Amino acid sequence: MTTTVRITWDAASARRAERQFLAGPAGAGTPVAEVVGAMLGAHAQVLSAAETSVGMRADGVTRADVRAAL
């Protein structure tokens, strides 16, 4: 027997924001690769954009951390 689960758009959006570290940052020490994996990738045509988009999602991540993870 299949059970149908109903999810509202608000609930789906909230879950996505949480899983991609937009509702709150990943904890200090979370590997940059794990943060980017949760984002499903980082747009990085301009390196500073990648540094910003990844850095804002994790406590304690620096530009150097993002560059080293590349």
Beta strands, then each sheet from edge to edge (+ up, - down):
end
